[in-house]
């Protein structure tokens, strides 16, 4: 399982011009892809990383100035989870990506949904895209903070 985490000020997913999921304050955009042999262990690890990676500046000892790094869970920040089979593109040969490593929809969809459920069980506010839809993502990145999580 792979996830690309982008720190954002806001993010929204649109399908046919309609917003289907959004976060309106600082948080993470999590693009999540699954491969054929992913299961509950990978789901739990990815959800834990999304929730607990310390990617944000937190208050310092005096409470006013940034002092240390904190996580989505520490801040109560939201996460927008979007399924992304293209994370498993193989571009080593030729000019056309191979998608053979990406899990097919019937395998991947429940895994991505399980990541969402695991995040919610941890108390994380989660918005989602629409699996299999032609999605457009509108987001404002918060600095060049992009993290690849691979388990």
QUIQUI-V911766 format. One record per pair of residues at least 6 apart in sequence whose C-alpha atoms are under 8 Angstrom apart, sorted by the first residue. I is the first residue (numbers start at 0). J is the second residue. If there is no record, write none. Layout:
I J
I J
This chain:
0 31
0 32
0 33
0 34
0 37
0 41
0 42
0 45
0 149
0 150
1 31
1 32
1 33
1 45
1 86
1 147
1 148
1 149
1 150
2 29
2 30
2 31
2 32
2 45
2 86
2 147
2 148
2 149
3 29
3 30
3 31
3 145
3 146
3 147
3 148
4 27
4 28
4 29
4 30
4 49
4 145
4 146
4 147
4 148
5 27
5 28
5 29
5 140
5 144
5 145
5 146
6 25
6 26
6 27
6 28
6 54
6 140
6 141
6 142
6 144
6 145
7 25
7 26
7 27
7 28
7 138
7 139
7 140
7 141
7 142
8 23
8 24
8 25
8 26
8 138
8 139
8 140
8 141
9 21
9 22
9 23
9 24
9 25
9 26
9 138
9 139
9 140
10 21
10 22
10 23
10 28
10 79
10 136
10 137
10 138
10 139
11 18
11 19
11 20
11 21
11 22
11 79
11 136
11 137
11 138
12 18
12 19
12 20
12 21
12 127
12 128
12 134
12 135
12 136
12 137
13 19
13 20
13 128
13 134
13 135
13 136
13 137
14 129
14 132
14 133
14 134
14 135
15 133
15 134
19 127
19 128
19 129
20 79
20 126
20 127
20 128
21 79
21 126
21 127
22 77
22 78
22 79
22 126
24 76
24 77
25 76
25 77
25 141
26 71
26 76
26 77
26 78
27 71
27 76
27 77
27 78
27 79
28 78
28 79
28 80
28 81
29 49
29 78
29 79
29 80
29 81
30 80
30 81
30 82
30 83
31 80
31 81
31 82
31 83
31 84
31 86
31 111
32 82
32 83
32 84
32 85
32 86
32 87
32 101
32 107
32 111
33 84
33 87
33 101
33 102
33 107
33 110
33 111
34 87
34 100
34 101
34 102
34 107
35 100
35 101
35 102
35 103
35 106
37 110
38 110
39 110
41 150
42 110
42 111
42 113
42 114
42 117
43 114
43 117
44 150
45 114
45 148
45 149
45 150
46 114
46 115
46 117
46 118
47 118
48 148
49 71
49 118
50 70
50 71
50 72
50 118
50 121
50 123
51 70
51 71
51 72
51 73
52 69
52 70
52 71
53 68
53 69
53 70
53 71
54 68
54 69
54 70
54 71
54 144
55 68
55 69
55 70
55 71
56 65
56 66
56 67
56 68
56 69
57 65
57 66
57 67
57 68
57 69
57 74
58 64
58 65
58 66
58 67
59 65
59 66
59 67
60 66
71 77
71 78
71 123
72 121
72 122
72 123
75 123
75 124
76 123
76 124
77 123
77 124
77 125
77 126
78 123
78 124
78 125
78 126
79 125
79 126
79 127
79 128
80 115
80 125
80 126
80 127
80 128
81 127
81 128
81 129
81 130
82 108
82 111
82 128
82 129
82 130
82 131
84 98
84 101
84 102
85 98
85 101
86 101
87 98
87 99
87 100
87 101
88 96
88 97
88 98
88 99
88 100
88 101
89 96
89 97
89 98
89 99
89 100
90 96
90 97
104 131
108 130
115 125
118 124
118 125
119 125
128 134
